[in-house]
Amino acid sequence: MKCLISVFVVFTLCGCSGSRLSGTKLKDDLNAWVTAFKDRVFIKCLEHSYPNSDSILLLIGKTDAFNPYDGIYDYLDDHHTVIDSLGKSIPKNLPPLWIEDYKGQNTYLCSCLHYYASPKLDSIAKREYKAYILGIKK
């Protein structure tokens, strides 16, 4: 009798946990994809901010893999176009510094970082993820 009850409990727990795990997996996939999208926008922002000094990103690239397993694959050109245009828009729209001590300098790094953490980029990334999922289902 104890064996029968134990088997019943195990099957019940396995059946319940499967639905929770699939919901968690979807949320994890969304979070990973959104983070990867934002990572790529941040890197593109830096690339467009410092177009004539490839050495900065080359030096970083010698020891940093830049999130190679991010889930945004190279054949998804639509996302790469959006990523590139978002990364390009940040350095273009920065006003010059008005503080005398910093004339001739910029705020590219902080601006890219602030954009990475912004709710605006979060919503764009989530919208792009939905488009990505719809594209897979077609």
N, C-alpha and C positions, 0 to 999 in steps of 0.2 A: 504494500500500500504506500509506504514511504517513497519507494522508487517511482511509482505512478505519479504521485504528487510532485516529486522533484522534476520529472520529465515535463509535466504540465507547466510548472513554474518556468523552466528553462525555455520552453517554446513560447510562452506568453511574453517573457522578457525579450526574446529575440525578435518577436513580431512587433513589439512596441518600439524597440530601439531603432529598427530599420527606418521607420517613417521620420523619426527625429534626426537620424543621421543624414538622410537625404536632404532634409531642410537645412541642416547645418552645412552640408557640402555645398549646396547652392549659395548660401551666404558667404562661405569661405571662397568659392570661385569668384563671386562678385567682388569681394574685398581684394583678392589677389589681382584680379584683372584691373580694377580701378587703381590700385596702387601702382601696378606696372604701367598703366597709361600715364599716370601722373609723373612717374619716374622718367618716362621718355620725354614728356613735355618739359620737365626740368632740364634734362640734358640738352634738348634742342634749344631751349632758352639760352643756356650757356654757350652753345655753339654759335648761335646768332648774335649773342652779345659780344663775343670775341672772335669775329670772323677772320681776322688777320693774324691771330696768334694760336695756331693749331697746337703749339707746344704745350699749352696748359692742359688741354684734354688728352694729348698724347702722353704727357707725364702721368696724369691720373690713370689713363688706360693701361699703363705698364703694370700697375699693381691692383687695379680695380676692374672687375668684370662687367660693371654696369648692369646688374640684374639680367643675366643671360637666359634664365628660365622664367621669363615673365608672362608667358601665355599669349602675347600679341605677336602673331607670326608674320613673317615678311610678305606673304602673299595677300595680306589684308591691306591693300594699297589705300583704300578709303580712310582707314584709321591713320595711316602714316601721313596722308595729306593733312588731315585735321591736326595731328600732333605737330607737324612742321609749321603749319600756319599759326597755331597757338604759341609755339615757342618763338616764332618770329615776331609776334605782335607785342610782346613784352618790351624788348629793348627799343623797338620803334617808338613806343608811346611814352618814354620816360622824359620828363622835363629836365633841362639842365640844372645842375646844382647852383643855388643862389648864394650859398655861404662862401665868402671870400677865400677862406683857407682851403676850400676843396674845389676851386675853379679848375676845370679841365679834367676832373675825375668823374666817376660815375657811380651808380648804385645798382649795377647789373646783378651782382650776386644776391644781394638782399631782395631785390625785386623779383628775381626768379624764385627764390626760396619762399617769399610771401605768397606768390601766385600758386606755388605748389600746395601750400597749406590753406588756400582760400576755399570757401564754400562754392564759389563760382566754378572753379575747376572740378570740384567734387561732383557737382550736378552735370557738368559737361561729360565727365568720365562715365557717370552712371547712364547717361543718355546714350553714349557711344557703346557701352556694354549691352544695352538693350538692343541696339541696332545690330551688334555683333551676334547676339543670340538669335535674333530674327533671321539674319543671314544664314546661320547654320541650319535652321529649321526648314529653310526653303529647299 
